[in-house]
Amino acid sequence: MSGNSRKYFGTDGVRGRVGQSPITPEFVMRLGYAAGRVLVAREHLPHGERPAVLIGKDTRISGYMLEAALEAGFSAAGVDVCLTGPLPTPAIAYLTRALRLQAGIVISASHNAYHDNGIKFFSAHGTKLPDAVEAAIEAGIDEPIVCAASADLGRARRINDAAGRYIEFCKSTFPNDSDLRGLRIVVDCAHGAAYHIAPHVLHELGAEVIAIGAAPDGLNINAGFGATSPKALSAEVVAKGADLGIALDGDGDRLIMVDAEGTVYDGDQLLFAIVRDRLRQGAVQGVVGTLMTNLAFEHAVGKLGVPFARAAVGDRYVMEMLQENGWLFGGENSGHILCLDRHTTGDGIVSALQVLSAMRASGVDLKTLLSDLTLYPQRLINVPVSKGFAWKDNASIAGVCREVEASMAGQGRVLLRASGTEPLLRVMVEGRDATRVTEAAETLAAAVRQACAA
């Protein structure tokens, strides 16, 4: 499903600025109702049993409002609602499956600032909804709401042990014969949904834990902390003499790590560590990256004899390609990592535990574990563009692209792609020469800005 082929759904559900279409209470209630009607029509439950869904959220202040609107929509459709309160996105995927519910819904805008929010769905199996189901939901959003009979309205209840269940699940993905004793770990929760989860997981596995970005107030999610702002984590690791640091994003599905010296490691490097460790345990059939995956990662896994394929950017597309190939491991340099032998979706905490497991198995620190993979210099510039800007058909951009590619002399690559969630054109240049890469990216970004303003 292309991110632009739907009226409302993008690559990661429905997302936008709170109070502006489509992230309004009225729309979200309609979305809940439409999703509920699709579930009622599709589910074949025992006589008298209503479908039930799980609703979780991150720590944005707007989550309260949108949660109530979603709950009202599902109830009107005759669907029961189970509420978890703030929990990481992958926790909702896990609990939906564990509790045998018909769908899971997350209210979150991931790594975006507090003024944005969004709605994304999981199937009963804890995976992203199939395209056909999303299309059916979208088709019903503009239909009038017709409430179920009073006796058939959905009921709501709170899952009081949701956090504890998920903590135990995370711990179960770490080897039973190992622990984290002797490690001092700084964990940055981005003032997001993992603030009351990640520190407990690490502590219960034996680590000495220092938590930062763990005091959400509804407005500070992702603000200067988390996977998209790792400077705070690097500084804290060095200041506290920690062995390593773990950074999650606002909804807990991304992972970035830093070593004892404060050096930052991205999703490509962490995925490489996991894949190499899994090779030690047995065969790895193949790995999926994206168009943004560093060329050095492709070369490194190739040396390990592991097939590699690139999907479109977005964890949903990585998942689709993994399923098509029957493979288990994939990810993005942004920190979305899929280990399908452990979870049905990307999970920052679970991914961190897989890297820590690899450290324990090899007996080395994080820096040494990742020393075999040196990424090629890569420059990414996000250029704001007007909505619907036809950059692919712009002759001046195409001309500058050709010039930049020629200047790289076969020692790099150029990629332009539109964001699936924001009005941005992402300009990426990668190559062996850092100076040339930076100059090329800035030249191309300037051309995009000029073309957009014309």
C-alpha positions, 0 to 999 in steps of 0.5 A: 500500500502506497503511503499516498494511495489512501485518503487518510491512512499513511504508511503508519496509520493516520497521523497529523496535528491535533485539532486539525483534520484528521486528528480531531475528536469527531474524526477519531470517533468516526474512525473507531466506529468504522473500524468497529463495523469492519470487525463486526462484519469480519469476525466469526465469534461464538454466538453472543460473544462481541468482538473486543479491541485493545487501546493503548497510547503514549504520553501525549496530553491529547491521548486522553481526548482521542482515547475517549473518542475512539472508545465512543466509536467502538462502543457505538459499533457494538465492540468492547474496549480494553484500555491499557493507559500509556504503553509502548506500541509493541506492547499493544501488539503483544497484548492483543495477541496474548489476550486473544482480542480482535485488534489493537489500536495505538494512539501515538505519533511515534517520534513526533512532538507532542502537538502531533498524534495518530492512530495505528492498528494491529491485527489479532495476530499482533501485526500491522493490518492488511491493506484490504482491512485498512481500505475497508475501514477508510471506506466507512469513515464518512458513513453516518454513525448508526449506534448499535441497540442499547443492549448491544453497545460495547463495554469498556474496562481497564487492563490493570496488569498490562504493564506487568504482563509486557515486562515479563514478555520482554524479559522472556526474550533474553536468554534464561541462562544469562543476566545483566549483572555488573552492567551500568546502563543509562536508558532514555525513555524520551518521556514517552510510553516506555518510561515505566517499562524499560527501566524495570525490564533492565533492573529485573534482569540485574542491571544497575539502571539510570533512567532519563527522559522518564518524567512525562508531563504530556508535553515533553515527549521526544523533546531533547530526549530519546532515539531522535535526540541521542546527545542527552544519552551520550552525555549522561553515559559519560558523566555517570561512567556507564557501560552503555546507553539505550535510547527509545522513541516516544512509542518505544518501537525504535532503538538507538544505543551508545557505548561507554565513550558516548559514541552513537550506534544506529539501527543498521549497526545494531541489526548487524550485531543481532544478525551476526549473533543469530548466525552463531546460533544457527542459520540466518536465511536473509536480512531486509533493509530499506533504501536508507540502509547504509551500503556498508551494512549490505557489504558486511552481511554479504561477507557473512554469506547472508542474502540482503534485500532492500524494501521501501522505507517504513517498517511495514514494507520491511515486514512485507518483504520478510514475509514474502521471503520467509526471513526473520530479521530486518530493520531501518537505520532509524532504529526500527528493528524486526526480530520475528523470532522474538516478536511480531513487530519492531520493539525497542526494548526487545531489540536492545535485549538482543544486542545485550544478549550478543554482548554477553555471549561474545564477552565484549563491550558494545564498542568491540561488538560493533567494531567490525562495521564502519558505516559509510558517511551518509548525509540526510537533509529533510527539506520542507515541501508543499503538499503534493509537490511533484518532485519526480516530474521536476526537470531541474531536480532531475538534472541536479541529481544526475550531476551529483551522481556523476560527481560521486564517480561510482563511489556512492549513491543518491536517494530522494523520497517523500516522507510518508507522515510529514510534508518533507522530501528526504534528500540522502547522499552516501559515499566513502568520502565524507566531504564530497557526500556533504557537499553533494547533499547540500547541493541537491537540497538547495535545488529542491528548495529552489524548485519548490519555491518556483 
